[in-house]
């Protein structure tokens, strides 16, 4: 049975004191849940977060990593550096990395390969822009992103992959794909993976929804059969909101 997952991507928010306060609040309020709960603080706060959550079931994950093991890549972080501080899962391909930092499918494929080569778990993000949705190309765009970055993998590697579908037009805009739109795309994603690999791989991979999930809509979105949880942005920065979303799964 595939995992239910609620992950909070904190992006470039929260200094060390704010991070510690939020983590303590989340730990104190965390409900009894079968879902995996994850948080992704900034790089400078990862080690402190791991130490803060040592006795908690909440997993600390990274927002990004470089594909090289080491070298002259100023400002970057490698898989080994993350592993050394207890980070075993990394987000790769977030729409902001694609849009603001020029990360192409080719670069993302190299990052995925590097992370899996170190036995890390990859939370792979992908999704269409508003113009893709309006022009009816959203399925084509999503299939292309998956194919270019992930379809070179062996079927066995998919046990280390979590997918996070992000309709880019619904990130930080207050817009949200309807539960029906989310389910339609998630079902398409699962079918695409089944065609490329097999139904076992498709049915076992967790597919998260990552577009402005809030306490008010989480339960309905998560109730859809092919939606296995969420990658949460702004709402994960407020403990009560994030807890409410976890309670919706």
C-alpha positions in Angstrom: 0.0 0.0 0.0 1.4 3.4 -1.0 2.2 6.0 1.7 0.1 8.9 2.7 2.3 12.0 3.0 1.9 15.6 4.1 5.1 17.6 3.6 5.7 21.3 4.4 8.0 23.2 2.1 9.1 26.2 4.1 11.0 27.8 1.1 13.0 30.9 2.2 11.2 31.5 5.4 11.9 31.3 9.1 15.2 32.2 10.9 16.7 29.8 13.4 14.6 31.0 16.3 11.4 31.0 14.3 12.2 27.5 13.0 12.7 26.1 16.5 9.5 27.7 17.7 7.5 26.3 14.8 9.0 22.8 15.1 8.3 22.7 18.8 4.7 23.8 18.2 4.2 21.2 15.5 5.7 18.4 17.7 3.4 19.3 20.6 0.3 19.4 18.4 1.0 16.5 16.0 -2.0 14.2 15.8 -1.9 10.4 15.8 -1.8 9.8 12.1 -0.8 7.0 9.7 0.5 9.7 7.3 4.2 10.5 7.0 4.7 14.1 8.1 7.7 16.0 6.7 9.1 19.5 6.9 11.7 21.2 4.7 13.3 24.2 6.4 16.1 26.3 4.8 19.5 24.7 4.4 21.0 26.7 7.3 18.4 25.3 9.7 18.4 21.7 8.6 20.8 20.3 11.3 19.0 22.2 14.1 15.7 20.9 12.8 17.0 17.3 12.8 18.2 17.7 16.4 15.0 19.4 17.5 12.9 16.5 16.0 15.1 13.7 17.2 12.2 12.2 19.3 9.5 13.2 16.9 8.1 11.1 14.0 8.3 14.3 11.8 11.0 13.8 9.1 13.2 16.7 8.1 13.8 16.9 4.3 15.8 19.2 2.0 14.4 21.6 -0.5 17.1 21.0 -3.1 20.6 19.5 -3.8 23.2 19.6 -6.5 24.0 16.6 -8.8 27.8 16.7 -8.2 29.4 15.0 -5.2 31.7 18.0 -4.6 33.6 20.7 -6.4 33.5 24.3 -7.5 29.8 24.9 -7.2 29.6 28.0 -4.9 26.4 28.0 -2.8 25.4 24.4 -3.6 24.9 21.4 -1.3 25.6 17.7 -2.2 23.8 14.5 -1.3 26.6 13.5 1.0 26.4 16.7 3.0 22.7 16.2 3.5 23.1 12.5 4.5 25.8 13.4 7.0 23.3 15.5 9.0 20.5 13.0 8.9 18.6 14.1 5.8 17.4 11.2 3.7 14.8 12.8 1.5 15.2 15.7 -1.0 12.7 17.8 -3.0 13.8 18.0 -6.7 12.3 20.0 -9.5 10.1 22.5 -7.6 8.5 25.0 -10.0 10.4 27.9 -8.4 13.7 26.1 -9.1 12.6 25.6 -12.7 11.4 29.2 -13.1 13.9 31.3 -11.2 17.0 29.2 -11.4 16.8 27.7 -14.9 16.6 24.1 -13.9 15.8 22.0 -17.0 14.6 18.5 -17.3 18.2 17.5 -18.1 19.5 19.0 -14.9 16.7 17.5 -12.9 17.4 14.0 -14.3 21.0 14.4 -13.2 19.9 15.4 -9.7 17.5 12.5 -9.4 20.2 10.1 -10.5 22.6 11.6 -8.0 20.1 11.4 -5.1 19.1 7.8 -5.9 22.7 6.8 -6.3 23.1 7.8 -2.6 20.0 5.8 -1.6 18.1 9.0 -0.9 14.4 9.4 -1.4 13.3 11.9 -4.0 10.2 14.0 -3.9 9.9 15.0 -7.6 7.9 18.1 -8.5 6.3 18.9 -11.8 3.3 20.6 -13.3 2.0 22.9 -15.9 1.9 26.7 -16.2 -1.4 28.6 -16.6 -1.0 29.0 -20.4 -0.5 25.2 -20.7 -3.8 24.7 -18.9 -5.6 27.3 -20.9 -4.3 25.9 -24.2 -5.2 22.3 -23.3 -1.6 21.2 -23.2 -1.4 20.4 -19.5 -1.4 16.6 -20.0 1.3 16.8 -22.6 3.5 19.1 -20.5 3.2 16.8 -17.4 3.9 13.7 -19.4 7.0 15.3 -20.9 8.3 16.4 -17.6 7.9 12.9 -16.1 9.4 11.2 -19.2 12.5 13.5 -19.5 13.5 13.3 -15.8 12.3 9.9 -14.6 11.5 7.4 -17.3 15.2 6.5 -17.7 15.0 4.9 -14.3 14.7 1.2 -13.6 11.4 0.1 -12.3 13.0 -0.8 -9.0 14.1 2.8 -8.4 10.5 4.0 -8.1 10.3 2.7 -4.6 12.5 5.7 -3.7 10.3 8.2 -5.7 7.5 10.4 -4.4 5.7 12.5 -7.0 4.3 16.0 -6.3 2.0 17.4 -8.9 2.1 21.2 -8.8 -0.3 23.2 -11.1 2.0 26.2 -11.2 -0.9 28.5 -11.7 -2.2 27.5 -8.2 1.0 28.0 -6.2 1.0 31.1 -4.0 -1.8 32.6 -6.0 -4.7 31.6 -3.8 -6.1 29.6 -6.8 -6.5 25.9 -6.3 -7.3 23.2 -8.8 -10.7 21.7 -7.9 -10.6 18.3 -6.3 -11.9 16.9 -9.5 -9.1 18.6 -11.5 -6.5 17.3 -9.1 -8.0 13.7 -9.3 -8.1 13.9 -13.1 -4.4 14.8 -13.4 -3.3 12.3 -10.7 -5.2 9.5 -12.4 -3.5 10.6 -15.7 -0.1 10.5 -14.0 -0.7 7.1 -12.6 -1.8 5.8 -16.0 1.2 7.3 -17.7 3.6 5.6 -15.3 1.7 2.3 -15.8 2.2 2.6 -19.5 5.9 3.4 -19.2 6.6 0.7 -16.5 3.8 -1.4 -15.1 0.7 -1.2 -13.0 2.6 -2.3 -9.8 5.0 0.7 -10.0 2.1 3.0 -10.8 -0.1 1.8 -8.0 2.6 1.9 -5.4 4.0 5.4 -6.0 2.6 8.2 -3.8 1.4 11.2 -5.8 1.0 14.4 -3.7 -0.9 17.5 -4.7 1.0 20.8 -4.4 -1.2 23.7 -5.2 -2.4 26.0 -2.4 -3.8 23.3 -0.1 -5.4 24.9 3.0 -7.3 23.6 6.0 -10.6 24.4 4.3 -9.9 22.3 1.2 -7.5 19.6 2.4 -10.0 16.9 3.3 -11.9 17.1 0.0 -8.7 17.1 -2.1 -7.1 14.2 0.0 -10.3 12.2 -0.3 -9.7 11.6 -4.0 -8.5 8.1 -4.8 -5.3 9.0 -6.6 -4.3 11.9 -4.3 -2.0 10.6 -1.6 -1.4 13.8 0.3 0.1 17.2 -0.2 3.2 19.3 -0.6 2.2 22.3 1.4 3.7 25.8 1.0 2.4 28.8 2.9 0.0 26.9 5.2 2.9 24.8 6.5 4.4 27.9 8.1 1.5 28.2 10.6 1.4 25.3 13.0 -2.4 25.2 13.5 -3.0 25.3 9.7 -0.5 22.6 9.0 -1.9 20.4 11.8 -5.4 21.0 10.4 -4.2 19.8 6.9 -2.6 16.7 8.5 -6.0 16.0 10.1 -7.6 16.1 6.7 -5.7 13.1 5.3 
